[in-house]
Amino acid sequence: MPHDAIAVVDFGGQYAHLIATKVRRLRVLAEIRQPEDDIARFRGYKGIILSGSPSLSAFGEDSQYTKAIYDLDVPILGFCFGHQEIAKHYGGTVTHGGREWGPADLQIVGDSPIFRGLSSTERVFMSHFDSVTSVGPGFEEIGRTVLGDTGTPHRYAAIASESLRRYGFQFHPEVDDTVHGGEMIGNFVLGICGCRPSWTMERYVEERVEQVRQQVGDQSVFLLASGGVDSTVAARLLGLALGPERLHLLHVDNGLMRKDESRDVLEAFRQFGLDRNLHFVDASDAFLTALAGAVEPEQKRRIIGNTFIEVFEREARSRGIAQHLLGQGTIYPDTIETGGTKRADTIKTHHNRVPIIEDMIAQGRVVEPLADLYKVEVRELGEKLGIPHDLIWRHPFPGPGLGVRLLCSTGVEDRAGFDAFEPAIADVSAQYGVPAMALPIKSVGVKADLRSYEHPVLLGGSASWERLVEMAGHLFKSVSGINRAIWNLGPTMPARVRPLAATVTRERLDLLREADHLVMEGLRRHGLYASIWQCPTVLVPIEVDGAGREFVIVRPIHSERAMTATPAFLPPALCDELRTEILALPGVSGLALDITTKPPGTIEWE
Ligand code: XMP
């Protein structure tokens, strides 16, 4: 291994990658390993971190994974489930109970090197049902918390055997809410494991360049270049590895782009000197024909992904680009949301992970130089590679484009479950004094790491932003069957909302393009474009006025890695302008602001 590295064992969902990111921040390479990987795959690391798990319990059952890791003479640190497993493996006990949610104060006991440089009390983040209640020989308690208002100490919140170099934390140091979590991970990685911090973006570039050269050999790469952050950074990296002759860029207008997008992207590529082998195809007819009649979100995503490949293969043939590999700017969340690691559920099939592409990956025909990075890291890399600031800091735009922001419907009213959750919504509505109604349409979300396809709730009235967001949180906790809350920006709360039959058409896309353009202009006018991470505008086929006109939703969010998100506040003046401009578009009868966190909603609606 060219660098000192840490193996992070992925026991579940979305946690392991945050740990890996925190380790990389320390300039130490971190690689994800699956729990059942052969022991040979754990050799060569300077230390191992066991992640938490949303679905596994160390209580009662004998968890199946490669336990031979405990025989390796390297330090091991476990979080939450991983902590309980370490305790159990070395003769301790885990029992149900002692549940803690949210922030807690950790009182540090003794002077373990893992807490070096920290205070005697540290704010940590807890999320567990089960607890370690005793430890085996050679282990000791190095931290405890106090349970709620009871004053009862929660023992063994942190444990260690300094001689074995085994450590466990019941809390999650990888989340930002554990204030000095980064320092604790640093004490383990740099101190206890003795890793030398050699993993830098420069090294990353060198290594990726070398890997790309090896994979591609004397062939060429044909990269799908949308003009977004990821594919542009990928283009630059591939250009460095292969030289301009062997890199072809294909920009496809799939008919699902923003207003004037293709024109602007081609211009930016030219200015940036990426136009040596730049090809453009207007394939909007092919995409819209393939999408005709499709309604279900996953079906739409598959059609878009497949059509990209058909267009790509056709263009490669017609331009005589023989012996090519497919290049993509896939980044890590695209893989994980598609269920790309063993324990992750398919939340949505990203366009660059449809089955045809999975087959091509298996045949070694796909080059994805950014597939293990998060957006923040891609941007950092883009800066290093000299890509212009504006290109790097554009809002992310999904590969399937407006296709996942143009909801479709058979027009048949879906009120299954309404009888059960309407009374519960009415209770919360009365408690907050805010009118609320469930809408007869569904959108995609993510709950406890699993995909959900559920109804939004429309809130009305003029309560403060904070109160609306608080009420939305309350609704998600107390009412099952809903995964989004939107706040009505129209002049009155509608009395009745009906679904409209609608599919993907050029006319609806043009309407959405106009609405999206107004939102983007509004954000720029108010100086908010840079501080808001992403702001999808969504066209939803529901009507409030009996005239067949649709609903527009604006979804401004803050995020860092797209794995979680919080709704962003828009100033009332901007909301007023959007109300006037968007409700004046022919074909629009309603407007609302999405105030949903992720989870339980995803950033996109499909
Ligand atoms: P969600 O909606 O899952 O989105 O919270 C997380 C981030 O990923 C983007 N996204 C995609 N990007 N291909 C992409 O390249 C896709 O199929 C895709 N689907 C969602 C989304 O815009 C957000 O930034």
Residues whose N, C-alpha, C, O or C-beta is under 5 A from the ligand:
A	BS01	XMP	T349 H350 H351 P396 F397 P398 G399 P400 A562 T602 I603 E604
